[in-house]
Amino acid sequence: MKEEELNRCQIQNWYPQLKSISMKTLIHELPESFVQYFLDDCGPLILPHSILNNDAFANRIHNPDKEEDFVIVLLLRSSDSVVHDLCHAHNSCNDKTLLRPSTFFLALRKWYPSMEFRCFVRNRLLVGISQREVTGLYPVLVEEKKGS
């Protein structure tokens, strides 16, 4: 995969065009100080100024207090997936030119486990779709199919 192809898969690049058929998503650009905070394993767990102001969590679905903000940040900071995306997302690119992207985004959306699917593409053609959680049955999907 090329860097350009990987970058086109990032939600902030495709969501504006597919917004009308996708789940509602709030996308926030993360300040560099916030990214550095995530990557700093040695420092104390103190929220940086960029998190404490209203810009970082400006468009929340509800208005949690600072303790809930702290819990969200703590969960994100302890995530191996977040560290991978911040440090190693481009490692498998054939034409890797950057150590890491210059900007990062956090996309927030309500999670519907029943609505997660994997799409399989070959030669730019959709060849298959599979429910991500293949061991569970979601009755809502059966109802959705009947309603179509």
Secondary structure as the mmCIF struct_conf table of DSSP 4:
data_model
#
loop_
_struct_conf.conf_type_id
_struct_conf.id
_struct_conf.beg_label_comp_id
_struct_conf.beg_label_asym_id
_struct_conf.beg_label_seq_id
_struct_conf.end_label_comp_id
_struct_conf.end_label_asym_id
_struct_conf.end_label_seq_id
HELX_RH_AL_P HELX_RH_AL_P1 GLU A 3 ARG A 8
TURN_TY1_P TURN_TY1_P1 CYS A 9 CYS A 9
BEND BEND1 GLN A 10 GLN A 10
HELX_RH_AL_P HELX_RH_AL_P2 ILE A 11 LEU A 18
HELX_RH_3T_P HELX_RH_3T_P1 LYS A 19 ILE A 21
BEND BEND2 SER A 22 SER A 22
STRN STRN1 LEU A 26 LEU A 30
HELX_LH_PP_P HELX_LH_PP_P1 PRO A 31 PRO A 31
HELX_RH_AL_P HELX_RH_AL_P3 GLU A 32 LEU A 39
BEND BEND3 ASP A 41 GLY A 43
HELX_RH_AL_P HELX_RH_AL_P4 HIS A 49 LEU A 52
BEND BEND4 ASN A 53 ASN A 53
TURN_TY1_P TURN_TY1_P2 ASN A 54 ASN A 59
BEND BEND5 ILE A 61 HIS A 62
HELX_RH_AL_P HELX_RH_AL_P5 LYS A 66 ARG A 77
TURN_TY1_P TURN_TY1_P3 SER A 78 SER A 78
HELX_RH_AL_P HELX_RH_AL_P6 ASP A 80 CYS A 87
TURN_TY1_P TURN_TY1_P4 HIS A 88 SER A 92
TURN_TY1_P TURN_TY1_P5 ASN A 94 ASP A 95
BEND BEND6 LEU A 99 ARG A 100
BEND BEND7 SER A 102 SER A 102
STRN STRN2 PHE A 104 LEU A 108
HELX_RH_3T_P HELX_RH_3T_P2 PRO A 113 MET A 115
STRN STRN3 PHE A 117 ARG A 122
TURN_TY1_P TURN_TY1_P6 ASN A 123 ARG A 124
STRN STRN4 LEU A 125 GLN A 131
BEND BEND8 ARG A 132 ARG A 132
TURN_TY1_P TURN_TY1_P7 VAL A 134 THR A 135
HELX_RH_AL_P HELX_RH_AL_P7 PRO A 139 GLY A 147
#
